[in-house]
């Protein structure tokens, strides 16, 4: 898909969907996160550079939660870089094909079903400039959603269901 088309969809559809999910989260409430997460999903969709820079985060997660199963959700076009980094087993990768809107939507449905089947305890959304990753983190069914938050700055509205806010430090993100 064309990047400008992706941005337009993210802006026009992402804002109301994030607001709706925030409203649902407010009324449903969430169970408290587990102390020792067994399954962690990291969402790093589009930024290949961010994927490379996230290596220390993966190392820290493995050190802090040695028994946890760490998974990654990524665009298919970046899969090769992830495999080269070797930060997670190849079987622990959920890929989304963004070459067309139709493929993307089908892949999103399958990824959500797989994420809910795997029953993640925590999701770390490492995307800064997209709402779709925030939406995917909520729809994963995880108890804890960690991601970027705008605080008092101008920026993307990503919903109020993100419970652990990322600013500059991802190290102590999960209890």
N, C-alpha and C positions, 0 to 999 in steps of 0.2 A: 504494500500500500504506500501511497505517496505520503510523505511526512506531514505535509500541510493538511491533507485529509485526516490523518490520524489526530493532529492537534485540534482540528475543528470538531471532530466527533468527541474527543476527550473534553473539550470545553462545553459543547452543547448538551451532551448526554451525561458526561461525568459528574457535573455539578448537581443536577437533580437526583441522580442515583446515589451519590455520596450523602446528600441530605436525607433521602429516604432511608438508607441504611442506618444513618445516625439516629433517626427517629425510631426505627425498629429496635435498634440496640438500646435506646433509652427506655422504651417500654418493656422490652423483654429482660433486660439486664443480662449480665454474664456471670458465669461461675468464676470464682477466683482462680487465678493461674496456679498451676502446680509448682512446687518448690524445685523439683528436679524434672525438667521436661525430657521426655523420652523421644519425641519426634519434633524436629524443628524444620520449618520451611523458610528458605531465604529467597526472596523475589528480587531478581536482578535482570529485568527484561531486556532493555535496549542498549545500555551503555557498555560497550566492550571495555573501555578504559576503567570504568567503575568495577567491572568484574575482576580485572587484574589487581586493582587497588584493594579489593576486598579480601585478598589472600590472608592478611593478618587477622581479619575478623574470623575467618574460617578456622585458622589455627587456634585462636582464643576459644572459640566455641568447642572445638574438639578437646582442648585442655580442660576447660571448665566443666564440660558435660561429656566425659569420655564414653559413657554408655548410651548417649543419645544418637539417634539416627538423623543425620542432617541431609536435607533434600534441597534442591534448587529448582526454581521455575525460571525459564529463560526463553528468549526467542530462538527459534531453530537456527537462524543465521549465525548466532553466537555460540552455538553448542560446541563447535570444534575448539574454540578458545578455552571453554570450561573443561573439556576433556584433556587438553594439553596441560592445564594447571593441575589437574588431578586432585582437586580439593574435596570431591565427593565421589562415591562409586557411580559408574555410568548408569546403573539401574535406578539411582536416586535422583534422576533428572526428569523434570516435567517440561516438555518443550511446547511452545506455541508457534504456529506458522503464521506470520503476518504478511504473506505475499498478496493476499486478497482478503477482503472483509468476510467473505463466506468461509474461507479456510480458518480465519482467525476465530470467528464465532463458534464454529464446530470444535476447534481445539480448546477454546475456553470452556465449553460445556464438559468435554472429556476431562480437562484438567481439574475442574471443580469437583466432578464426581470422584476422580482419583484422590484428590486432596481430602475430601470428606471421608473416603474409605480408609485412608491412612491415619485419620484422626490426629492431626497435628496438635501439639500442646501450645506451640508458639509459632508465629509468623513474623519474620523480619522483612519489612518492605524497604528495600534500599533504593527505590526509585524516588527521585526528587521532583521531576517535572511531569509526572503523569498521574492521573486519577485512576486509571484502569488497574494499576497494581494495588492501590488502596482498596478498590472494590474487590479484587481477587483475594486479598488478604482476609477481608471480612467473610466472603463467601466460602473460604476454605473450612470454616467451622472451628478454627483454633480458639483456644481460651484467651490467649494474649496476642494482641496485634501491636507490633512496634513499627514505627515509621516516622517519616519527617513530618513536622508540624510547623505551622507558620508563626506560632507565638504571636508577637505584636507586629510582625513584619508584613509587608504586602506579599502576596504569593498565592499559590494554589490552595483553594479550599479542598480539603481531602477528607472531610467528615470528622465527627467527634468520637468515633468508635475506636480510634487509635489510642490505646491506653499507655503505652510506653513511648515517649516522644524522643526522637533522635534530633540532636543538634550537631555537635561536633564529635561526640564520643559514643561509640557503639559498644564499648567494652562491658559495661555493667547493665546492659539492656534487659536481660532476663533475670528475675529474682534468683 
